[in-house]
Amino acid sequence: MKKLLRNRELSALLAIVALFAVLVALNHSYFSLQTLSMIFTSAQILILLAVGATMVMLTRNIDVSVGSTVGLCAIAVGVALNSGYGLPAAMLFALLIGAIAGFFNGVLVVWLRIPAIVATLGTLGLYRGGMLLWTGGKWIEGLPASLKALSEPVAIGVSPLGFLVLIVVAIAAWMLARTAFGRDFYAVGDNLAAARQLGVAVNRTRLLAFTFNGMLAAIAGIIFASQIGFVPNQTGSGLEMKAIAACVLGGISLLGGTGTVIGAFLGAFFLTQIDTVLVLFKLPAWWNDFIAGLVLLGVLVLDGRLRQALARHQRAQKYSRFVPPLPGAKNVRQFPRKKKDVA
């Protein structure tokens, strides 16, 4: 139990395996690579947003505008393609829009010192309004087949964009865990004053966290346009809350400095798995958010109770060493007595 509490990635993985086991037990035909690839395909957008949210949350910030950024970047790639630009140019344009949106969020938080939740709530409406003004409230349709082909499976049921998602997750996980640059994110979120004293470029790290988050939201917007084949005027709505929920399920602390990209990946996969199971069981769509929220609250309440119990147990062990043993008690660890100085 202690190992599960300390290793949230293992807890999320066990939850995924348990839910998959329930699904297979109810219908053996779901035990297939096709089911896994279907869940992963549906999870790709949320995985990217969870990875970006991880970088921001590690620095003790939060970004609730990523859903609007996804929609804005999906519109950008669609408009560029329909205007006659090639696919690489359209994708680079969307990445640029995402980077600018993320950097602007960082400027508001880091340079103008606006609280992150307030700043990104403002840009959520700003980017959503810009998206609607850009398109006149209309959908972007008639996207070329070259974009849609990027979401078609090429190997083991995974598309080129799916492999791109896996590469992004691997690079982000390696960067945060194995490089001095990645450890700066943890240092900034864990203790801002100490990070400054150690020479960490605090403002640069936080700006980059928001910028990377915007770029990952742009890739998510490209994947959305590729998978759906058109871009509705409400694209990305509500995704920001799911991204934060995925991070929390995967062990990312809202107080910063704790968590891993792998945990965020597993949290996003688990939330998508819940939606997929409901679809396979042909339950009405309006149950999805309700059950996902119920599961999230249940996990958080259980996790909080277990952590409190573990903390009490650790405190009891710590202070029990200073309590003198009862007469006749055996197998009680005692500290060695200090020899008195002989005059």
C-alpha positions in Angstrom: 0.0 0.0 0.0 2.8 2.4 0.9 4.4 1.7 -2.5 1.2 2.5 -4.3 0.8 5.8 -2.4 4.4 6.8 -3.2 4.2 5.7 -6.9 1.1 7.3 -8.5 2.2 6.0 -11.9 1.8 2.4 -10.6 -1.6 3.3 -9.1 -2.8 4.8 -12.5 -1.5 1.7 -14.4 -3.3 -0.7 -12.0 -6.5 1.3 -12.5 -6.2 1.0 -16.3 -5.6 -2.7 -16.1 -8.5 -3.2 -13.7 -10.9 -1.3 -15.9 -9.7 -3.2 -19.0 -10.2 -6.5 -17.1 -13.7 -5.5 -16.2 -14.4 -4.7 -19.9 -13.0 -8.0 -21.1 -14.9 -9.9 -18.4 -18.2 -8.5 -19.6 -17.3 -9.1 -23.3 -14.4 -11.2 -24.3 -14.4 -9.8 -27.8 -12.9 -6.5 -26.4 -9.7 -8.3 -25.6 -7.8 -7.2 -28.7 -5.1 -4.9 -30.0 -7.9 -3.0 -31.8 -9.5 -2.0 -28.5 -6.2 -0.7 -27.2 -5.5 1.2 -30.4 -9.0 2.7 -30.4 -8.5 4.0 -26.8 -5.1 5.4 -27.6 -6.4 7.1 -30.7 -9.1 8.8 -28.7 -6.6 9.7 -26.0 -4.0 11.4 -28.2 -5.4 14.9 -27.8 -5.8 14.6 -24.0 -2.3 13.1 -23.6 -0.7 16.1 -25.3 -2.7 18.5 -23.2 -1.8 16.6 -20.0 1.9 16.7 -20.9 1.7 20.4 -21.4 -0.3 20.9 -18.2 2.4 18.9 -16.4 5.1 21.4 -17.3 3.0 24.3 -16.2 1.8 22.6 -13.0 5.3 21.6 -12.0 6.2 25.3 -11.8 3.2 25.9 -9.4 1.0 27.5 -12.1 -2.1 26.4 -14.0 -3.4 27.1 -17.5 -7.1 26.9 -18.2 -7.0 28.3 -21.7 -5.6 25.3 -23.5 -9.0 24.2 -24.7 -9.4 27.5 -26.5 -5.8 27.3 -27.8 -6.6 23.9 -29.3 -9.6 25.3 -31.1 -7.6 28.4 -32.3 -4.8 26.2 -33.7 -7.2 23.8 -35.3 -8.8 26.8 -37.0 -5.4 28.0 -38.0 -4.4 24.8 -39.8 -7.8 24.5 -41.5 -7.8 28.1 -42.7 -4.2 27.8 -44.0 -5.0 24.6 -45.9 -8.2 26.0 -47.4 -6.2 29.1 -48.5 -3.9 26.9 -50.6 -0.9 26.5 -48.4 0.8 23.2 -48.2 0.4 20.8 -45.2 3.9 21.5 -43.7 3.4 25.3 -43.9 -0.1 25.0 -42.4 1.2 22.8 -39.5 4.1 25.2 -38.8 1.6 28.1 -38.8 -0.6 26.4 -36.2 2.5 25.6 -34.1 3.5 29.3 -34.3 0.0 30.4 -33.2 0.1 27.9 -30.2 3.6 29.1 -29.2 2.5 32.8 -29.3 -0.7 32.0 -27.3 1.3 30.1 -24.6 4.0 32.8 -24.5 1.4 35.5 -24.0 0.0 33.5 -21.1 3.5 33.4 -19.6 4.0 37.1 -20.1 0.8 37.8 -18.1 1.9 35.5 -15.3 5.6 36.1 -15.1 6.2 39.7 -16.2 2.8 41.3 -15.3 2.5 39.1 -12.1 -1.2 38.3 -12.7 -2.2 35.0 -10.9 -2.2 32.2 -13.4 -5.8 31.1 -12.9 -7.0 34.7 -13.5 -4.7 35.4 -16.5 -5.6 32.1 -18.3 -9.3 32.5 -17.6 -9.0 35.8 -19.4 -7.2 34.4 -22.3 -9.6 31.4 -22.5 -12.3 33.9 -23.5 -9.9 35.9 -25.6 -8.7 33.0 -27.7 -12.2 31.6 -28.0 -13.5 35.0 -29.2 -10.6 35.3 -31.6 -11.4 31.9 -33.0 -15.1 32.9 -33.6 -14.1 36.3 -35.1 -11.6 34.6 -37.4 -14.2 32.2 -38.9 -17.3 34.4 -38.5 -18.8 31.6 -36.3 -18.7 29.1 -39.2 -17.2 25.6 -39.3 -14.1 24.9 -41.3 -14.9 22.2 -43.7 -13.4 20.7 -46.9 -10.0 19.8 -45.4 -7.7 18.0 -47.8 -7.2 14.2 -47.7 -3.5 14.7 -46.9 -4.3 16.0 -43.5 -6.8 13.2 -42.8 -4.3 10.6 -43.9 -2.1 11.4 -41.0 -4.6 9.8 -38.6 -4.9 6.6 -40.6 -3.2 3.5 -38.9 0.1 2.5 -40.5 1.5 0.0 -37.9 0.0 -2.0 -35.0 -3.1 0.2 -35.3 -1.2 3.5 -34.7 -1.2 6.4 -37.1 1.7 8.7 -37.9 0.3 11.3 -35.6 -0.1 8.6 -32.9 3.6 7.8 -33.2 4.3 11.6 -33.0 2.4 11.7 -29.7 4.5 8.8 -28.3 7.7 10.5 -29.4 6.6 13.8 -27.7 5.8 11.9 -24.5 9.2 10.1 -24.5 11.1 13.3 -25.1 9.2 15.2 -22.4 9.7 12.4 -19.9 13.4 12.2 -20.6 13.9 15.9 -20.5 12.1 16.4 -17.1 13.7 13.3 -15.5 17.2 13.3 -16.9 18.4 16.8 -17.7 19.4 19.8 -15.6 17.0 21.9 -17.7 14.1 19.6 -16.8 15.0 19.6 -13.1 14.6 23.4 -13.2 10.8 22.9 -13.5 10.8 20.9 -10.3 13.0 23.4 -8.5 10.8 26.3 -9.4 7.6 24.6 -8.3 9.1 23.1 -5.1 10.8 26.3 -3.7 10.9 29.4 -5.7 13.2 31.3 -3.4 15.7 28.5 -3.1 15.6 28.0 -6.9 16.6 31.6 -7.4 19.5 31.3 -4.8 20.7 28.2 -6.7 20.9 30.2 -9.9 17.9 28.7 -11.7 16.5 31.0 -14.4 13.0 31.1 -12.7 11.3 33.5 -15.1 12.7 31.8 -18.2 11.6 28.4 -16.9 8.0 29.6 -16.3 7.8 31.3 -19.6 9.0 28.2 -21.4 6.5 26.0 -19.5 3.6 28.1 -20.8 5.1 28.3 -24.3 5.6 24.5 -24.5 2.1 24.1 -23.3 0.8 26.2 -26.1 2.8 24.3 -28.7 1.5 21.0 -27.4 -2.0 22.4 -27.6 -1.3 23.3 -31.2 -0.3 19.7 -32.0 -3.5 18.6 -30.3 -5.5 21.0 -32.6 -3.8 19.5 -35.7 -4.7 16.0 -34.5 -8.3 17.1 -33.9 -8.6 18.5 -37.4 -7.0 15.4 -38.9 -9.2 12.9 -37.0 -12.5 14.7 -37.4 -11.9 16.1 -40.9 -13.5 19.5 -40.1 -13.3 22.1 -37.3 -16.5 23.1 -35.5 -16.8 26.5 -33.9 -16.7 25.0 -30.4 -13.6 22.9 -30.8 -11.6 22.3 -27.6 -14.4 23.4 -25.3 -13.9 21.8 -21.8 -10.6 20.1 -22.6 -8.7 22.2 -20.1 -10.5 20.7 -17.2 -9.9 17.2 -18.5 -6.2 17.9 -18.9 -5.9 19.1 -15.3 -7.9 16.1 -14.1 -5.6 13.7 -16.0 -2.6 15.3 -14.4 -4.1 15.0 -10.9 -5.0 11.4 -11.5 -1.4 10.7 -12.6 0.1 12.3 -9.5 0.9 15.8 -10.6 0.6 18.1 -7.5 -1.4 21.3 -7.8 1.2 22.8 -5.4 4.0 22.2 -7.9 7.3 20.3 -7.8 5.9 16.8 -7.9 4.8 14.4 -10.6 6.0 12.9 -13.9 5.0 12.9 -17.6 4.4 9.2 -17.5 1.8 9.7 -14.7 0.1 12.4 -16.8 0.1 10.0 -19.8 -1.5 7.2 -17.7 -4.1 9.6 -16.2 -5.1 10.8 -19.7 -5.4 7.3 -20.9 -7.5 6.2 -17.9 -10.0 9.1 -18.4 -10.3 8.3 -22.1 -10.7 4.7 -21.3 -13.7 5.5 -19.1 -15.3 7.4 -22.0 -14.6 4.5 -24.4 -16.1 1.9 -22.0 -19.3 4.0 -21.8 -19.4 4.2 -25.6 -18.9 0.4 -26.0 -21.7 -0.2 -23.5 -23.9 2.1 -25.5 -24.7 4.4 -22.6 -26.0 7.9 -23.4 -23.3 10.5 -24.1 -24.4 12.8 -21.2 -23.2 10.1 -18.7 -19.6 10.5 -19.7 -18.7 13.7 -17.8 -20.8 12.6 -14.8 -19.1 9.3 -14.4 -15.6 10.6 -15.2 -16.1 13.3 -12.6 -17.4 10.8 -10.1 -14.4 8.6 -10.6 -12.0 11.5 -10.3 -13.6 12.6 -7.0 -13.6 9.1 -5.7 -9.9 8.6 -6.5 -9.0 12.0 -4.9 -10.9 11.3 -1.7 -9.5 7.8 -1.4 -6.0 9.1 -2.2 -6.3 11.9 0.4 -7.5 9.5 3.1 -4.8 7.0 2.4 -2.1 9.7 2.4 -3.4 11.0 5.8 -3.3 7.4 7.2 0.3 7.0 5.9 1.4 10.3 7.4 -0.1 9.4 10.8 1.7 6.0 10.6 5.0 7.7 9.8 4.6 10.2 12.6 3.8 7.4 15.0 6.9 5.5 14.0 9.0 8.6 14.3 7.9 9.5 17.8 7.6 6.0 19.1 11.4 5.8 19.2 11.4 8.4 22.0 8.9 6.7 24.2 10.5 4.6 26.9 9.5 0.9 26.7 7.2 -0.7 29.3 8.8 -2.9 31.9 9.4 -6.4 30.5 8.8 -5.3 26.9 10.9 -7.2 24.4 12.1 -6.4 20.9 11.9 -2.7 21.4 14.5 -0.6 19.6 16.3 1.8 22.0 18.9 4.4 21.3 22.3 3.6 22.9 23.0 5.5 26.1 25.8 8.0 26.1 28.6 7.3 28.5 28.9 9.9 31.2 32.2 11.8 31.4 34.3 10.6 34.4 35.7 13.5 36.2 
